[in-house]
Amino acid sequence: MTPANLAVIYYSATGTVHAMAQRLAAAGEKSGAEVRLRQVAELAPREAIASNAAWSQHFDRTKHEPKATADDIVWADAVLLGSPTRYGNIASQLKQFLDTLGPQWVQGLLADKVYAGFTASMTKHGGQESTLLALYNTMHHFGGIVAAPGYTDPVKFTDGNPYGVSHVTGGNNDLPLTEEDYAALDHLASRVVKIAGKLARV
Ligand SMILES: Cc1cc2nc3c(=O)[nH]c(=O)nc-3n(C[C@H](O)[C@H](O)[C@H](O)COP(=O)(O)O)c2cc1C
């Protein structure tokens, strides 16, 4: 059987969503998928990045990592999209990437794929769910199949986000991912790979 193609595409300013994306990519590979892990391009002015040490360090550490292109989504059977929460919405860097996909969208090349999202926010009720729902607006316009995790595994009753996977970074924006987060990320990746495999057999 041909392995499913999984694209993990994300924006991260200070590294949290990057760590989530790395875990998803590893879990996707464990589930038998061929994986592309891609960051979207940074668009913020240099001065803005320089004003935040954590942002600056993460930018320097990851600036040579492969950048997302339209082909990464066209190639994929399943796509996981991640962004920090920005006022309850996705970051403009990820939105800008999505907004470059018009040519592929009008040709129907983004449709009939499995999509789900992941996010992080500083505070517990800081807009994680609205960020994921905002992300899914675009997936609906693609004609994508949104495979939100729901409560399809006992881990979801622990991490408690049926819309996707999310992590709270805390007041200093530095709380590391927990075992609970890892379990929810592993479940999300294996679930979208499994559903993509089922769709391939239809
Ligand atoms: C402009 C801006 C808006 C933000 N809005 C929110 C918010 O509405 N709620 C919240 O809890 N955190 C908010 N945050 C905090 C980020 O969500 C948090 O730093 C991020 O998830 C860390 O992810 P990263 O390390 O991958 O960049 C905001 C941060 C910035 C810079």
The ligand as an SDF file (V2000), in Angstrom:
LIG
                    3D

 31 33  0  0  0  0  0  0  0  0999 V2000
    0.3090   39.7590   18.7980 C   0  0  0  0  0  0  0  0  0  0  0  0
    0.0780   38.6320   19.7530 C   0  0  0  0  0  0  0  0  0  0  0  0
   -1.2050   38.2720   20.0920 C   0  0  0  0  0  0  0  0  0  0  0  0
   -1.4430   37.2510   21.0040 C   0  0  0  0  0  0  0  0  0  0  0  0
   -2.7160   36.9410   21.3410 N   0  0  0  0  0  0  0  0  0  0  0  0
   -2.9310   36.0390   22.3150 C   0  0  0  0  0  0  0  0  0  0  0  0
   -4.2450   35.7740   22.7580 C   0  0  0  0  0  0  0  0  0  0  0  0
   -5.2410   36.3130   22.2410 O   0  0  0  0  0  0  0  0  0  0  0  0
   -4.4090   34.8870   23.7650 N   0  0  0  0  0  0  0  0  0  0  0  0
   -3.3510   34.2660   24.3710 C   0  0  0  0  0  0  0  0  0  0  0  0
   -3.5550   33.5190   25.3240 O   0  0  0  0  0  0  0  0  0  0  0  0
   -2.0840   34.4580   23.9430 N   0  0  0  0  0  0  0  0  0  0  0  0
   -1.8640   35.3330   22.9290 C   0  0  0  0  0  0  0  0  0  0  0  0
   -0.5950   35.5610   22.4980 N   0  0  0  0  0  0  0  0  0  0  0  0
    0.5020   34.6970   22.9900 C   0  0  0  0  0  0  0  0  0  0  0  0
    0.8790   33.6340   21.9340 C   0  0  0  0  0  0  0  0  0  0  0  0
   -0.2450   32.8840   21.5380 O   0  0  0  0  0  0  0  0  0  0  0  0
    1.9750   32.7160   22.4210 C   0  0  0  0  0  0  0  0  0  0  0  0
    3.1110   33.4890   22.6650 O   0  0  0  0  0  0  0  0  0  0  0  0
    2.2740   31.6590   21.3670 C   0  0  0  0  0  0  0  0  0  0  0  0
    1.2730   30.7030   21.3520 O   0  0  0  0  0  0  0  0  0  0  0  0
    3.5890   30.9920   21.4970 C   0  0  0  0  0  0  0  0  0  0  0  0
    3.7500   30.1930   20.3250 O   0  0  0  0  0  0  0  0  0  0  0  0
    5.1360   30.2150   19.5260 P   0  0  0  0  0  0  0  0  0  0  0  0
    6.2070   29.9830   20.5680 O   0  0  0  0  0  0  0  0  0  0  0  0
    5.0610   29.0640   18.5650 O   0  0  0  0  0  0  0  0  0  0  0  0
    5.2860   31.5140   18.8410 O   0  0  0  0  0  0  0  0  0  0  0  0
   -0.3450   36.5640   21.5790 C   0  0  0  0  0  0  0  0  0  0  0  0
    0.9660   36.9180   21.2150 C   0  0  0  0  0  0  0  0  0  0  0  0
    1.1790   37.9430   20.3170 C   0  0  0  0  0  0  0  0  0  0  0  0
    2.5950   38.3050   19.9610 C   0  0  0  0  0  0  0  0  0  0  0  0
  1  2  1  0
  2  3  1  0
  2 30  2  0
  3  4  2  0
  4  5  1  0
  4 28  1  0
  5  6  2  0
  6  7  1  0
  6 13  1  0
  7  8  2  0
  7  9  1  0
  9 10  1  0
 10 11  2  0
 10 12  1  0
 12 13  2  0
 13 14  1  0
 14 15  1  0
 14 28  1  0
 15 16  1  0
 16 17  1  0
 16 18  1  0
 18 19  1  0
 18 20  1  0
 20 21  1  0
 20 22  1  0
 22 23  1  0
 23 24  1  0
 24 25  2  0
 24 26  1  0
 24 27  1  0
 28 29  2  0
 29 30  1  0
 30 31  1  0
M  END
$$$$
